[in-house]
């Protein structure tokens, strides 16, 4: 049975105040957005790897530009800012090898973030399933 008095609490790793305002405790919508964002981030991450390996700085920058807003939708503004800084670095350097360490770091961080997002999505699904039972 759906109990409107029960509110979902996002994990402490997320900007809970922002997400609560953004989704107004509509966890069904939040779940859909998280799921969609996870899928898009995973796809863009694979494209980023391909663009880096091909040495195409501008294409790499565009991938991160496209990925950047997804972190806002899931309450991770610090990651949004991190991606924005990397995107700018792609414009600032002349050769892709200058970015290797930063690229490896951001790929690792985003991979870890995907794991964290999947865990939160699982929590939301469990919450939604219990709420309607």
Secondary structure, 3 states (H helix, E strand, C coil): CCCCCCCCCCCCCCCHHHHHHHHCCCHHHHHHHHHHHHHHHHHHHHHHHHHHHHCCHHHHHHHHHHHHHHHHHCCCHHHHHHHHHHHHHHHHCCCHHHHHHHHHHHHHHHHHHHHHHHHHHHHHHHHHHHHHC
